[in-house]
């Protein structure tokens, strides 16, 4: 069951602040269409004096979030952002107050989830081609040239999560961060090959085989 929560990084004026600034993390829960504060904690990453302290504070933050996997800050980068992504959080960068964006973020997340869950054949989204048994290939770059409204997640998220392949070759202009996270979570190795200035071949390989090419 999906948790109806959004976490926000807020300053003293209740506006979003940069993830690395001192402030507080406030988790809002949606009940009957209304957003209410569920819990909050102070968060002062600027006081960390070492990488070890930063990792400890980040671990406490992830524990505090519980099942909430949507996080909004004014901006996010660096180690904190990377750790949130590793925890499979969707991080949004928005400036403003919560009453200005909570409904918008939730609606966008719901729409993306619905598209990702929609069977590829039903939605008309292209699927990877099986070249030989267990080995698939697809060009996200070609698809997005013809239909730019189609996202890489719509094409590949369910396919990768089903894990019914030995290898998957993806031609793209860059490897989307979400693919790296999904590969790591599901035990795939990623090989990368630069084909041109704006063209990369990424290959997801099941198990321990592979490495950078």
N, C-alpha and C positions, 0 to 999 in steps of 0.2 A: 504493500500500500504506500502510495506516495505521500510524503510529508508536505503539508501546505505551509511552508516556511521560507522566509527570505532573511538572510543575515545582512546587516549594513554596518559600515564603518563610519561613525559619526563624531563630530566635534562638539564643543560646548554650545554652539548655536543650532544644534540639531540638523546640520547640513553635512553632506558626505565630505570626507577628507581622504587624503592619500593613505594608502595602506600602511606606509611606514611612519606616519605621524602618531603622536600620542593622542588617544581618544578613548572611545568605548565601542565595543561590538554589541549591537542590539539586534536580537532575533525577533522578527514579527511573525505572528501566526495568523492565518486567514480562517476566520470562522463566519459562515453564512455571508460571505462576500465582504466582510469587514476585517481590516488589518488591526491587530492589537499587539502590544508589546508582550512577548512571552518570557524573555529573559535577557539580561545584559551583563557584561563584564568589562572592567577597565582593561585597556590594551595599550602598552607603552613599549613598543619594539625599539624605540630610540634609546632606551636605557640599557639595552643588552650590550655587554662589553666583549663578548666573544661569540663565535659561531655556535659553540655548545649552548650558550644561554639562549641564543636565537632559536635554535632547534627545540629547546625545551619549551619556550614560550609558544612556538608554533604548534607543538604537540598538545599543549594545554588548550589552544584555540580550537584545534580540530575536535578535541574531546568535548569542549563546550558546545560546538555546533551540533553535536549528536548526529541526527540523520539529515539535517539541513544541508543541501548541496548547491544553494544559490547564494552568491555573495556579491554585494555591491559596494564599491568604493569610488572615490573621485578619480583615482588612478591607481594602477597596481603594476608592480614590476619586481624584479630581483628575486631573492630567495623566498620571501613570503609568498609571492605570487606562484612560484614554482611548486612550493609545498601544497598550496591550496589546489592547484591543478592535479598534483599527484594524488590528492585525496578525492579527486573526481568532482571538484566543485566547479560550477560555471561562474566565472568571475566577470562581472559587468563593471564598466567604467562610466559613471554618471555623476554629474554635478547637480546638486539640488537637495531638496527635503524629501522625506519618504512619501509624503502625501502626493508628491508630484510624479513619482515613478514606480511605486510598488505594483499598482495594477498593470501598468505597461509591461514591466519585466515579467510578471506572472503570465500575462496573455501571450507574450512572445515565447516564453518557455513552453507553454501548453501547445502552441502552434508547432514549434520545432519538434516536440515530443510526438505529436500526432503524425507529422510528416515522416519522422524516423520510423515509427511503428507501422506505417502504411506499407503493405506489400509492394515491392518494386514493380511487379507486372501490373498491378491494379492502378498504380499511380502513373504509369507510363515512363518511369525512370529507368534508364539503361542499367543493365547488370553486367558483371564481369563475364568474359567469354572463356570457356574452358578450352585451352590449347591442347593439352594432353590430360589424361585422367588425374585429377587432383591439383592441377596447375592452371591458374586463371590469370587473365590480364584485362586491364581496362585503362583507357586514357581519360582521366578527369579533365585534362586540358582540352581535348577535342570536344567533349560533352559541353563544357562551359563556354566554348566559343560559339557553339550552335544554340545552346539554351542556357544563358548566363544565370537565369533564376534558379537553376538546379544547384544544390549545394553538395559538397563532397559527403556530408553526413547522410543526405537522402540516398545517395548512391551506395555507400559502403558500410554504414554503421551496422545495420542488421546482418549484412553478409559477414563482416568480421566477427561479430558476436556469436554467430552460429558456428564458426570455427570449422566448417566442413571443407577444408582445403589444405593441401600440403604447402602451397606457395601462392602468393598473390602479387602480381606485378602491377604497379600503379604509375602511370605517366602523369606528371603534374608540374606546375611551375615552381612549387615548393611543397614540402611535406607538412600538411596541417598538423598542429600540435595535438589535436584530439586523436589522430591516428597513432602517434607515438605513445600516448597514454593508454589507448586501448590495446596496442600491441604488448606493452609492458604488463598490463593487467592480465592478459590472456596467454602469456607465454610464447609470444612470437619474437623472433629476432628480425631487425630491420637492416637491410642492405641498401645503400644509396649510391647512385652513379649519376654524376653531372653530365648530361647529354649536350647541353648548350647553355647559353647565357640565362635563359628563363625556362629551362626544361630539365627535370630530374626524373630518373627512374628509381622508384622505391620498391623494394621487394620484401614482403612479409613472409617469413619462413617459420614453419612450425618447429617447436623444440629448440635445441641448442645449436643447430647447424647454422653456419653463416658467419657474418662479420662484415665490416665495412669493405666495400670494393673500391 
